[in-house]
Amino acid sequence: MEETGTIILVLAIVVIVFLVLREFWTWYWKVNLLLKGQEQTNRLLTQLVNLQATGKTQGEIQGEVIVENTSTGKLSGISQEEWDKLNSSNPKQKKYRRIE
């Protein structure tokens, strides 16, 4: 019975040490910063693909704005009226952001 308690205690200590060391190494190697940079690159590449697919730049369509779904990173075009309606109904919404 005493051995089981010792094994559980050792496993708990190993898990805690692993988590602390993991956090240290991700900070040391700047993994979080690299990940943010990669996500930004992916968003920009998505914009280029959308531009190539539609053949239109953002300013070519009168009254249309490009918005990004912040959770998925997907870009879509909506009318200026829809954008204004979305913002007026919920001005603090964070799901979509306008791409300038």
Secondary structure, DSSP 8 states (H G I E B T S, - for coil): -HHHHHHHHHHHHHHHHHHHHHHHHHHHTTHHHHHHHHHHHHHHHHHHHHHHHH---TTTSTTEEEEEETTT--EEEEEHHHHHHHHHH-TT--SEEEE-
